[in-house]
Amino acid sequence: MNITINQITPRRENNEIKSMQVNFTARTLDGNISLSGNIPIDEFGNSVDLISLEKSVRDALVKRIMTGEDSEE
């Protein structure tokens, strides 16, 4: 699955970034399935590593699809 990060929005609390809302598009390698959406990401370092961020989005997306769990539960 190819993941494209379209936008990253920091979520702040007391002037400190607590999480990021990541807007993405995803497409299977054969192009038959296409998704778009946003996922909250709570774990990140001091700088944004897009490769790691894409993996985090992919992992969260797969978890939601497979289990139906909302990441904010």
N, C-alpha and C positions, 0 to 999 in steps of 0.2 A: 504494500500500500504506500502510495506517495502522499506525504503530508506537506502542505504549504502553509506557513505561518503568514497570515495577512495583517494582523494587528496585535500588539501587546499593550494592554492597559494596566498600569500599576494600580493596586488597591491600597490606599494609605489609611493608617490609624495613628493618630498623634504625630503626624509628619514623618512616619516611618512606613516603608513599603512592607506590607504584611503578606500580600499575594499578588498574582498577576492573572488577569483575565485574558486568555489567548484565543483569538478568532482564527479559524483555520478552514481550509478546504482539504478534503482527502479524496483520493481516487485509487481504485484498484489498478494493478499494472495493466490489465487488459482494457481498462476504461469503461467496463460495464456497470460499475457502481461508483457513484459520486456522492459525497456528503459535504455539508458545511455546518459550522456551528461554533460554539465557544466552550472552553473548559477552564475552570479555575485551577491554577497551579500554585500550591502553597510552598513547595520546596524549590529553592533557587539560591544561587550564590550571589556574590556582590556584582557580578557582571552576567550578561545574558549569553549563554552558549546555545546557539540555535540548534545545533545537532542534538544536544541533550534535551532541549525544550521540545523538539519534534518527537523524540522518544517518549517524553513524559505525556505529551498530547496523545500519541498513539496508544500508550499503555492505558491511559484514562478512558479513551474512546472504546477500546476493546473491552475493558471492564464493564462499562455501562451497557454496551451491546450484549455481552454474554450474560451478565447477572441482572441487568435492569436497575442496578444500584445507582443512586444519585451520590456523587462524591461529597456532597455537603451533609449527608446523613450522619 
